[in-house]
Every structure is written in C-alpha cells, then in structure tokens.
Amino acid sequence: MSEETARIEPVVIRAESTDPQQERLVNAYEYDVDTWRKVLGHNLLFEWGVYDHPASPRPVSLDEAGARFFDRQLELAERNASNPLDPRRILDLGCGWGYCLRRLAQWFPRCPRLEGVNISRSQLEHCGSLLAEHGLKQRTNLYLCNARDLRLLPDADVGHDLVVMRGVATHFPPELYERSVAALADRVVPGGALVISDTLYDNAADSTAAITEDENDPFELRHRKSPEYFVRVLRENGFAIRDMRVLPSNTDVAHWLLELRSNIETHFPEGVTGALEEIRVAAVHLSVMMLCGQAGAYSILAERAE
Ligand SMILES: C[S@@+](CC[C@H](N)C(=O)[O-])C[C@H]1O[C@@H](n2cnc3c(N)ncnc32)[C@H](O)[C@@H]1O
C-alpha cells in the first residue's frame, strides 16, 4: 500500500468533560459497514433523500436520493450566500462514514483543508480509508472528537469558512446544541456559512407522541427541538439565517424512512434488536408525524455576521 493510499488516521481530541450520552451513541453506530450498507445503501448517507418524483421516472435508490439531497443543499448555499463560496477550511461535524467530505472535496476543488469530526472511531476509520482511496489524504484531517469539545480543535487562528452539520444536532440535548453553536461562533470566520439539516418538531416541548418505543433510546431521539428554538440559538450566537426551508419534503422523508424499514425487514427477517430496531420502529412514528405536519426536515443556511 503506498503512502498516499494508506488510511488517514484520526487524531484523538482529549475530552474536557465527560458526555453522559457518548458511549450509548457510539454503541448505536457500532454495527459493521456491511450491515449498515444493507440498511442505508452503499454510500452510507444517513440524512434523508430527495426523490423528486416527477423528475424521476425510474426507481431512485437510497444512494441517489441521499446524494441528490446533499447536492441540493450545496446548490442552495451557493445561491443564497452573501458572498461566493470559496472555502479554505471546511468542517463536517458528525461526518458519518465520509461521503459528504468526499463530495465537498469534489465540489470545492480549491479547498486545501477538509476536516471531519465524529465520536465514532469505526466511522472515522471507514472515512479515513474512503478519503485516502480517493486521493484526499493531503487535504483531509479527521478528529475523534465530541462536538462538546470543538474548542479543542487545532489552529483556532485559522477560521472555518464552511461548516456542515447534517443529522448531528438531532442527537444533542439542548445544552450540547447551545454549547456547540457557541463554539462554532468562535471558530467560523465572519461571513462563513453553516449548512445544516435537522429534524424539527412543532410543539416540541408539549408533544407526547412517541418516536421511539425503546426506553433506552439508543439514538437519543428524545431531544426534540422546535424550529423557533433552533433558529434562536443560531441568532443569539451571531448567525443570520440566509435560507431555511422544509427539504426534503415530508413525503420524501417518509419515503426514505420506510425504505430503511423495508431494508431492515428484508435483510434481517429473523428480527433485529438495539439501534436497528429503534430505526425500524421510529421510521413509522416519524413518517406519521411528517405526514401529519407535526415534524419536518429543515435545511438551513446560516451565516456568521461580518
Ligand atoms: C445521522 S448521522 C449523519 C451522518 C452524516 N452527517 C450524513 O449526512 O450522512 C449523525 C452523525 O453524527 C455523529 N455524532 C453524534 N453525536 C456526536 C457528537 N456529540 N459529537 C460528534 N459527532 C457526533 C454520529 O456519530 C454520526 O456520524
């Protein structure tokens, strides 16, 4: 194996404080890659899909729908940002198995520095192999780091111009969401952009409708946030909202969720437990909430004040 294709090893950022949720969440993601591919598709994107039904006469795979959604978010960011996007330092917070970092490297070929932060070592190891295989070793740093400790990332004097946060704040209790947005406010350059995808709930505090039936809640789905709260925290930390919309549509999100459920039931007919069972069950509850308009997948472009 050449030096260039050897895996990118994650740098471990030592925690300032303990996170009571971390171990449970890390365990929730701890299935092997083949198992996850059976559920999520080859690219292992784990944040919705755009099906665009009239424009899609043939069946659209999870990979296509997921990639289409991320591309749509990047197009919206380019269209709505105050200044042309030409980032020099990009952060993908909660970077999953690495697809988005690879896509960001293609989308912004001039960006010399792409960084992924994740609490899951196994995901980061997959990321490290994927990105090295695509010749991105020189441009990428991976950090085994909790969002709680973003302030400990190296080179605080070199700000980030673009931060992607897809599906990660979903797992955060409000205290961690507020702490990570405050840390980003210090790390993002004036005019820098946040591209966010998150699930937000009407009447988040009052609603008793179940999403999960698992009292252990491996994915920490109980931390529901309303659109108003989510945006208020961004604004209070100096981020202006440049674009905010329901994307993918509620029906596309339900479509995506039920495909995951169908994949689980087809590939594991003997049944599943733990985090996969939570996905299988939550897929129904969340789809119903989406279709009744009680929840929505929001795509947000926020910009740090100049
Ligand atoms: C739903 S997945 C989304 C993955 C990816 N962003 C995507 O678009 O497909 C959420 C990701 O956030 C990571 N994550 C969750 N809590 C985190 C935390 N406190 N700090 C860092 N990463 C976290 C998970 O390990 C996982 O990779």
The ligand as an SDF file (V2000), in Angstrom:
LIG
                    3D

 27 29  0  0  0  0  0  0  0  0999 V2000
  -27.4560   10.8100   11.4680 C   0  0  0  0  0  0  0  0  0  0  0  0
  -25.7080   10.6770   11.3090 S   0  0  0  0  0  0  0  0  0  0  0  0
  -25.4120   11.7910    9.9460 C   0  0  0  0  0  0  0  0  0  0  0  0
  -24.1260   11.4780    9.2390 C   0  0  0  0  0  0  0  0  0  0  0  0
  -23.7390   12.4380    8.1000 C   0  0  0  0  0  0  0  0  0  0  0  0
  -23.6150   13.7970    8.5830 N   0  0  0  0  0  0  0  0  0  0  0  0
  -24.6740   12.3690    6.9130 C   0  0  0  0  0  0  0  0  0  0  0  0
  -25.1030   13.4320    6.4430 O   0  0  0  0  0  0  0  0  0  0  0  0
  -24.9350   11.2570    6.4180 O   0  0  0  0  0  0  0  0  0  0  0  0
  -25.0960   11.6030   12.7230 C   0  0  0  0  0  0  0  0  0  0  0  0
  -23.5770   11.5980   12.8860 C   0  0  0  0  0  0  0  0  0  0  0  0
  -23.2250   12.4550   13.9900 O   0  0  0  0  0  0  0  0  0  0  0  0
  -22.2440   11.8060   14.8060 C   0  0  0  0  0  0  0  0  0  0  0  0
  -22.3700   12.3520   16.1810 N   0  0  0  0  0  0  0  0  0  0  0  0
  -23.4190   12.2130   17.0190 C   0  0  0  0  0  0  0  0  0  0  0  0
  -23.1990   12.8540   18.1860 N   0  0  0  0  0  0  0  0  0  0  0  0
  -21.9790   13.4420   18.0750 C   0  0  0  0  0  0  0  0  0  0  0  0
  -21.2020   14.2530   18.9480 C   0  0  0  0  0  0  0  0  0  0  0  0
  -21.6300   14.5760   20.1750 N   0  0  0  0  0  0  0  0  0  0  0  0
  -20.0060   14.6960   18.5140 N   0  0  0  0  0  0  0  0  0  0  0  0
  -19.5460   14.3610   17.2680 C   0  0  0  0  0  0  0  0  0  0  0  0
  -20.2490   13.5850   16.4030 N   0  0  0  0  0  0  0  0  0  0  0  0
  -21.4490   13.1310   16.7960 C   0  0  0  0  0  0  0  0  0  0  0  0
  -22.5910   10.3330   14.6850 C   0  0  0  0  0  0  0  0  0  0  0  0
  -21.5280    9.5010   15.0760 O   0  0  0  0  0  0  0  0  0  0  0  0
  -22.9250   10.2550   13.1920 C   0  0  0  0  0  0  0  0  0  0  0  0
  -21.7620   10.1380   12.4290 O   0  0  0  0  0  0  0  0  0  0  0  0
  1  2  1  0
  2  3  1  0
  2 10  1  0
  3  4  1  0
  4  5  1  0
  5  6  1  0
  5  7  1  0
  7  8  2  0
  7  9  1  0
 10 11  1  0
 11 12  1  0
 11 26  1  0
 12 13  1  0
 13 14  1  0
 13 24  1  0
 14 15  1  0
 14 23  1  0
 15 16  2  0
 16 17  1  0
 17 18  1  0
 17 23  2  0
 18 19  1  0
 18 20  2  0
 20 21  1  0
 21 22  2  0
 22 23  1  0
 24 25  1  0
 24 26  1  0
 26 27  1  0
M  CHG  2   2   1   9  -1
M  END
$$$$
